[in-house]
């Protein structure tokens, strides 16, 4: 009977100590920026910025900051999905390692010669380690920017599509 009483007391103490220690913050997430995906357009910076903002909003992202001096759009934090980011483990992609991580989409617009380049990357915050992007998010954003930047007048030939 005494053994049972001591066992119950030890279990209660360990449960109480376990709950107290789980509520203390012991780790903070680190930020890292992923490599960008870039696309060129025959346009100017202001049109590209406007279309990039429309593209982000049409994909459900909320644009938090528009930095006109750096031509940069930054969205709010969004939870990573099962296919958006991964942790490289033993030279293989581990998509389960990104649980509990968040990312922001960043669009940089800059002139490069006669064209304008739109560069899309993500900033990831995670305690699991340095996550890498699978480029799913970046491809969606670039594809949507392509749709918004496309001229309303096009010509289809055997060589391909040309804008007017």
N, C-alpha and C positions, 0 to 999 in steps of 0.2 A: 504494500500500500504506500509506504514511504517512497519507494522508487517511482511509482506512478505519479505521486504528487510532485517530486523533483523534476520529473520529465515534463509534466505539464507546465511548471513554473519556467523551466528553461525554454520551452517552446514559446510561451507567451512573451518572455523577454526578447527572444530572437525575432519574433514577429514585430514587436514594438520597435526595436532597434532597426530592423529592416525598413520599416515605413519611414522612420525619421531620416535615415541616410539616403533614401531614394529621392527625397525632395530637395536635396542640396545640389546646386549647379557645380559640376566638377569639370565640364568640358565646354568649350565654345567652338562654333563652326568657323572654319577658315574660308576666305574668299579666294577664288581663282578664276581668271578669264580664259575661256576656251579659244582655240584658233578660229579666226573668222572665215566665213564663206562670202566671196565677193563677186559682184556682177557689174558690168559696165553698161551705160546707157547713153544715148545721144540726147542729152537734155541739159538743164542747168541745175544748180544746187537747190534752189528754192522749190522748184517743181518736184525734184527727187525727194526732198525732205517732206513735203506735203503728201506725196504718194506713199512714202514709207510709213508715215503716221497713219494714213488711211488703212494701209495693209495690216499694220499691227492691230488696230482697233477692230478691223473686220475678222481677225482671227481670235478675238476675245481678250486681247491684252489691253491693259489700261496703261497709257503712257503717263508716267509720273513726272519725268523731267524732259524738257526740250532745251538743250543748250545750244543757242544760236551761234555763240562764238566758236564752238568746236564742231558745229553741225552734227550733234549727237542726240539721239532719242533713247531714253531708258524707260523700260516698263517697270511695273511693280513686281514683287516677288511672287512666284508661282511654284507650287510643289512639283518636283520632278515626276515624270511618268515612267512607266516600266521600260519604255524604249528611248527616252530622251537623253539620258546620261548613263555612264557606266564607270565602274571602278576596274582598273586593269590589275588583274591578279594572275601571277605566273604567266604573263604574256597572253592572257585571254581576257575577253570582256566579260565582266560579272555585272549583269544588269540588276541583280538583287541588292547590290551594295549601295545603291543610291536612295534607299528608303529613308525618309525623314530629311531629305535635302531639298533645297529651294534654288530657283534660278531666276535671273532677270534677262530679258532680251535687250541687246544693245545694237542700235543701227547707227553707223557712222557714214556720213556722206561727204565725199571730197572730190575735187576736180583732179583729173589726171589727163593732161593734154586737152584735146577737144571734147573729151567725154567726161561723164560723171560716174564715179564708182560708189556703189552702196555696199557696205561691208556689214554683215550680220554675225554677231557672236553672242555668247551667253556668259554671264557672271554667275558662278555656282558657289553656294554656301553649304558646307557639309562638315560633319564631324567624322565621317567615314574615311576621309582621305581626299586626295586630289582626283576629282571626277573628271572624266573626259566626255566630250559631246559625241553623240552618234550622228550628229548633223540633221536629225529629223526635224527639229524645231527650225533650224536655220534654213533648210530647204523649203519648208512651208512658207516662211516669211519671204524668201527670195522669189519663190514662185508667185506669191500674191503681189509682190512689188512689180514683177514682170507683167502681170495682168493689168495693173493700174497704170504702168508706164507705156503700155502698148498704144500705138496710134490708132485712132478710130478708123483710119483708111489703110487697108493693106492690099497687097497684090500677091497672089499665089502663082508661082511658076514652077517649071520642072526643076529649077535650081533651089527653090525654097520660098520662104515668105519674105516680102520686102515691105517696109512701112513707107507711107507717103507723108 
